């Protein structure tokens, strides 16, 4: 199910916001970032927004995702940039205010069960196979002289 991420606002006084889920929650969570924009009161300065998370070795990494300036780029669409919580949004430069919006997806482990896929009847499997056309090799044409 998708839930609207209420968003957050980064300012000179509130430079970071952390989105996290309950550690005891055994569901899979995805946070998708849709839009980052300057809001009322922003100065014409570079506002750099970073995403701080952890890499596969559990080391903290910070990646800039937006560089906004009122006079040339006050808004950036991030096309549902997917992140896995916990994640921190940080205003690395500028004073904002910068507003971030997106959505939060929760996938309950029982919903993502692979057992259901294995229980297809032979009839359903045959139907699925018929729907997929086989990939045929390209024909080679020779020019006749």
RARASUL-V705439 format. One record per residue. N is the residue number from 1. SS is DSSP state (h for helix, s for strand, l for the rest). OMEGA is omega as a letter, one per 20 degrees, with the letter a starting at -180 (* if undefined). NEAR is the number of other C-alpha atoms within 10 Angstrom. Layout:
{{N | SS | OMEGA | NEAR} {N | SS | OMEGA | NEAR}}
This chain:
{{1 | l | r | 7} {2 | s | r | 11} {3 | s | r | 11} {4 | s | r | 12} {5 | s | a | 17} {6 | s | r | 10} {7 | s | r | 16} {8 | s | r | 18} {9 | s | r | 21} {10 | s | a | 23} {11 | s | r | 18} {12 | l | a | 13} {13 | l | r | 9} {14 | l | a | 14} {15 | l | a | 19} {16 | s | r | 19} {17 | s | r | 16} {18 | s | r | 15} {19 | s | r | 14} {20 | l | r | 13} {21 | l | r | 15} {22 | l | a | 9} {23 | l | a | 8} {24 | l | r | 6} {25 | l | a | 9} {26 | l | r | 11} {27 | l | r | 17} {28 | s | a | 14} {29 | s | r | 18} {30 | s | r | 18} {31 | s | a | 24} {32 | s | a | 20} {33 | s | a | 20} {34 | s | a | 18} {35 | s | r | 18} {36 | s | a | 24} {37 | s | r | 24} {38 | s | r | 23} {39 | l | a | 15} {40 | l | r | 9} {41 | l | a | 10} {42 | l | r | 18} {43 | l | r | 16} {44 | l | a | 16} {45 | l | r | 15} {46 | l | r | 20} {47 | s | a | 26} {48 | s | r | 19} {49 | s | r | 26} {50 | s | r | 20} {51 | s | a | 21} {52 | s | r | 18} {53 | s | a | 19} {54 | s | r | 15} {55 | l | a | 10} {56 | l | r | 6} {57 | l | r | 6} {58 | l | r | 8} {59 | l | r | 8} {60 | s | r | 10} {61 | s | r | 11} {62 | s | a | 17} {63 | s | r | 12} {64 | s | r | 14} {65 | s | a | 15} {66 | s | r | 21} {67 | s | a | 21} {68 | s | r | 24} {69 | s | a | 20} {70 | l | a | 17} {71 | l | a | 10} {72 | l | r | 9} {73 | s | a | 13} {74 | l | a | 18} {75 | s | r | 18} {76 | s | r | 16} {77 | s | a | 13} {78 | s | r | 16} {79 | s | r | 11} {80 | s | r | 14} {81 | s | a | 15} {82 | s | a | 16} {83 | s | r | 15} {84 | l | a | 16} {85 | l | j | 18} {86 | l | r | 17} {87 | s | r | 18} {88 | s | r | 15} {89 | s | a | 23} {90 | s | r | 22} {91 | s | a | 25} {92 | s | r | 18} {93 | s | a | 16} {94 | l | a | 22} {95 | l | r | 21} {96 | s | i | 30} {97 | s | r | 21} {98 | s | a | 26} {99 | s | r | 16} {100 | s | r | 19} {101 | s | r | 19} {102 | s | r | 21} {103 | s | a | 18} {104 | s | r | 19} {105 | s | r | 17} {106 | s | r | 13} {107 | s | r | 14} {108 | l | a | 14} {109 | l | r | 11} {110 | l | r | 10} {111 | l | a | 9} {112 | l | a | 12} {113 | l | r | 10} {114 | l | a | 10} {115 | h | a | 9} {116 | h | a | 10} {117 | h | a | 9} {118 | h | a | 9} {119 | l | r | 10} {120 | l | r | 12} {121 | l | r | 10} {122 | h | a | 9} {123 | h | r | 9} {124 | h | r | 11} {125 | h | r | 13} {126 | h | r | 11} {127 | h | r | 11} {128 | h | a | 11} {129 | h | a | 11} {130 | h | a | 10} {131 | h | a | 9} {132 | l | r | 8} {133 | l | r | 7} {134 | l | r | 8} {135 | l | a | 6} {136 | l | r | 6} {137 | l | r | 6} {138 | l | r | 6} {139 | l | r | 6} {140 | l | r | 6} {141 | l | r | 6} {142 | l | r | 6} {143 | l | r | 5} {144 | l | r | 4} {145 | l | * | 3}}
